[in-house]
């Protein structure tokens, strides 16, 4: 079970940290350094697209890990429901902007 704990920390760091880095560091730097705002917007869009894919993969893996740990108390654990909501939100945004 220790590997599940460490992998959960890693996946959460990758997912949430990636969103913070792209949202608060990369995107403002793109708009500040590039003269063409349309190009900066397109590049930021690509970054957001790829971080949403990473978010979907991390969310599914986190959900699988939570199911493995919870087993019998599956529907009583609040973490399961939070993960399901996060996955649904990311999937909605991904499908809305990419279809």
N, C-alpha and C positions, 0 to 999 in steps of 0.2 A: 504494500500500500504506500510505501514511501515514494516509489517512483511516480505514482499517481499524484501525490502531493507536489513533488518538484516539477512535474510536467504541467500541472495546473498553474503554478506560479509562472513558469516560463511562457505558457500560452497567453495568460492574461497580460503579462508584460509586453509580449510581442503585439498583441491586438490593441490594447489601450495605449501603449507607448507609441505605436505606429501612428495611431490617429492623432495623438498630441503633437508628435514631431511634424507630421504633414500639415496639420491644421494651424499650428502656431509658429512654426519655424520655416518650413519649406515654402508654403504658399505666399506669406508676406515677402520673403526674399525674392521669389520669382517676380512678383508684381513690382518690387522696388528696383530690381536690377535690369529687367528686360524692358526695352522701349515699347515693344509691341504688346499691348494689353491682351489682345486676342490670343497671341501665342502663349502668354503666361496663363491665361485661363484654360487653354487646351491642355497645357502641361499639368496644371493643377487637377484638371478633370481626369487625366490618366492616372495621376497619383491616387486620387480618391477612388477610382475604379479598382485599382489593384489592392488598395488597403481594404476595400469592402470584400474582395475575394478572400484575402487573408483572414478577415473577420469571420466570414462564413466557415472557413475551414477550422479556425481556432474554436469557434463556437460549437461546432459539431463535435470536435474532439473533446472539448470541455464537458459537453453534455454526456458523451459516452463515458468519460471518467467519472462523472457524478453518478451515473447510473450504476457503474461498477461498485462504487463505494456505498451507495445507498441501498441497493438490492431490495430489501423488504419494505423499507420506509420511503419508497420512491416518491410517492405523491404528497408526503408530509414535509419534505425538505423544501425550504424556501429557495435554496440555491438552484434547484432544478427549474423552478418556475421563472426565476430571474434569467437564467440561461436561455430558456425557451423564448422569453420575450425579447431578449437581445438578438437572438438568431432571427426571429421573425421581423424585427425592425431592420436589421441589416439586409435581409433578403428582400424586403419590400423596397428599400431604397435602391438596391442593386438592380432589381427587376424593373423598377420605374424608370431609371435613367439609362438602362442598357437595352431595352426592348423597343 
